[in-house]
Amino acid sequence: MSRSIPTVEPASFIASDTVKWKISLPDYPASKGWTLKYALINAHAVISLISTTEGASHVIDIHANISKTYTPGTYYWQSFVENANATERYSISTGIMEIITSYDTETPKDVRSKVQQIYEALEATIQGRAESAQLSR
């Protein structure tokens, strides 16, 4: 079964998945030597992506064996184009992308959000104190 390639950046994807999207930029066609690039950044990692050419369109193709190396988390991204000899560079867009932990990793991981971890720890602490207070009556 053939999947159509999305024409917008994904809001999220799972590390270990193949991820593709195609962008058409009439002012900066790939067929005229323009390359679309992405810079993704968070407090723990920087990811650089470079498009390939499909006619006039720019295709981002992240192979599964590459995406599995990405650190899960929320990334802020910027996209930009450069001409063939890198003498011109123009910003295109910005956004936020979530890389989600793959459950088929080799080691166990706590996949709860930090907020959920704190909530459950507080709840356990409160319940523990309430039970102790009730028993001492």
N, C-alpha and C positions, 0 to 999 in steps of 0.2 A: 504494500500500500504506500503510495507516494504522499508525502505531507507537503503542503504548500509552505513556503518560507514566509514568515511574518515580515511585514514592512515597517515595523516599529521595534524599538528596543524593548526587551522583556522587562517587566517590573520585578520579576524574580525568576530564579531557576535553581535546580538542585545540583549541587556539586556532584560530579560523576556523570551528568547527562551531557549529550551533544546539544549544543545551543547554536542556532543560526538565525540571522535576520538580514534583510536586504533593504538598503536605503537608496533612493533615487534623489540625486541633487542636480537639477537641470543646470544650475550655474557652475557646478564643479563635477562634470561627468568623468567617470573612471576611464572612459574611452579616450579622453583628452589628457590623460596623465595625472589626474588628481587621485590621491589616496586618502580615504577616510580612516581616521584613527580615534581610539578611545583611551582615556586615562581614567581608571577607577581607583578610588583611594578611600581608606578608612584608617583608624588608629593602628591597625596591625599589618596592613598589606597595601601594596600598589600593584595594579594589574594593567598591562598595556595590551591593546588589541589593534591589529592592523587589518584592513579590509583586503579582499581579493576582488578582481574585476569580473563582472558578468555583463558584458555589453557596456552600457553607460552606467549601470548600477554598481554599488559597492556592497559586497557581501562580507558579513562577519560570520566566521565559522569556527566555533570553539569545539574541538574534539573532546570526547569523553575522557580520554587519558590525560588531557590538559585540565579540564574543569575539576577533576577529582583532586588536583593539587591546590585548588583555591581554598583559602581560609573562609569559612562561612561567616556571614555578618552583613551589615548594611554598608553599602558603598555609595559614595557620591561620585558621579561621573561627568566628564566633559567630552564632547566629540569635536573634532576639528579636521580640516582638510589641509593637505600640503601638495604643492605641485611636484612634478617629477624631480626637479633638482633642489627641492626644499628651500627655494628662495622666497616663496610665498606661503603663508599659513593663515587660515581664517577659522575662527571659532564657529561652530554650527549650533550646538545645543548642550543642555545640561540636564541632569536628572538624578534619581536615586534608584538603586537596584539592590535587591536582596539576594544573597547567595545562601541557600538553605542546606543544612547538613544532610548528607545522604545516610540513610539508615543501614546501608550495607557496608559500613566501614569495618575495619579489622578490630577496632577497640571500642568498648562501650563508651558512650558519651551521654551526658545529661543534656537533653535537647530542649528542656524547659527554658523559657525566657528568664532573664535575670529577675524581672519583676515577679514571675511565678515562683521562682526559687525563694525569694525573700518573703513573699506572702505565705508560702507553705511553712517556712521556718518560724515566722511570727505566729501563725495559727497553732503550730505544735507547741510553741512556748506558752502561749496563752492557755491552751487546753491543759497542758501539764500543770500549770500553776492553779488553775481552777479546780482540777481534780485533787491536788494536794490540799488546797484550802477546804474543800468539801470533806475530805477524809479526817481532818483535824477537828471537826465539830463534835 
